[in-house]
Amino acid sequence: MGAPEYEPESRGGERPQHRVTIQPFLMGKYAITQAQWKAVAKLPKIQYDLNQNPSQFQGNNRPVEQVSWYDAVEFCARISKNTGHNYRLPSEAEWEYACRAGTTTPFYFGQTITTNQVNYCGNYYNNSPEGQFREETTDVGSFSANAFGLYDMHGNVWEWCADPWHEHYHGAPTDGSVWDENSNDHRYKNYLDLLVQSKNDQRDRLLRGGSWNYYPRICRSAIRKRNVPSDCYYTIGFRVACVAA
C-alpha cells in the first residue's frame, strides 16, 4: 500500500509504503449509479434525508455525484437494512487493494494512462500523450476493467472511503481495517456502526481515485485526498463494499 519514492509525482502522504493483509470482502464492480441511488433513496430514512436526484450530469448509468460522505454512509445503512447484507464504504486499504488488483505500478494499466482508458482531464503523465477532456462523467463501465473486474477505479468520480484523514501511513493498521482511533471496532461490522458513531464527527474523510476533471497524477492508485464529510461536488461519488460470507 502506498507509493515508492521513485514513483513520478507521488507525494509524502502516500508513504511509507507498507504491506497490508486484507481480510475477505466484496467490492462493487462499478461506482454507485444514479439508478441505484434513486432506488435506495426511496427507502425509509435511518438518520439523514437523501436527495433522490443530486447529480449534475444526468444519466441512469452515470455515477451518482454531489453526494457527501454522510449521504454515502446513509445509503449503505439503508441498503443493508433492506437486503440483510452488510454493505458499507470500503476502508482506504481495501480501496487501494481493489484498485491495484495485484499491480505495483502507478495505474493498474501500468506506468501511465490515456483518455482511451480513463476519464480524466486529458493532460499528460510520465511522457504519455495529451488526450480528450470530456468535461463530464461517463457511464460506468465505459472503459476496461482491472484484473479484479472492477471498472473506473481511476478517474470519472472520486470515491469516499470510511476512514478519517491521516497525513501519512505512520501507525496505519496492517490488517485492512478502517483507521479510526475513535472506534473500538475499526471494521464497523454492523451496518449501523459507522452511521451512528459518526453523527457528530466532522473529521475530514478520505477520497480515492481522482475524477473526470483532474490531472492523471491525481488518478494514480496511491493518490489520497482529504475532504470535509459534508461537502457535495460533481466530482465526488462512491462505491460500496460488502462483508464476505
Buried (B, 14 or more C-beta within 10 A) or exposed (E): BBBEEEBEBBBEBBBBBEEBEBEEBBBBBBBBBBEBBBBBBEBEEBBBEBEEEBBEBEBEBBBBBBBBBBBBBBBBBBBBBEEEEBBBBBBBBBBBBBBBBEBEEBBBBEEBBBBEBBBBBBBBBBEBEEBEBBEBBBBBBBBEBBEBEBBBBBBBBBBBBBBBBBEBBEEBBEEBBBBBEEBEEBBBEBBBBBBEBBEEBEBBBBBBBBBBBBBBBBBBBBBBBBBEBEBBBBBBBBBBBBBEE
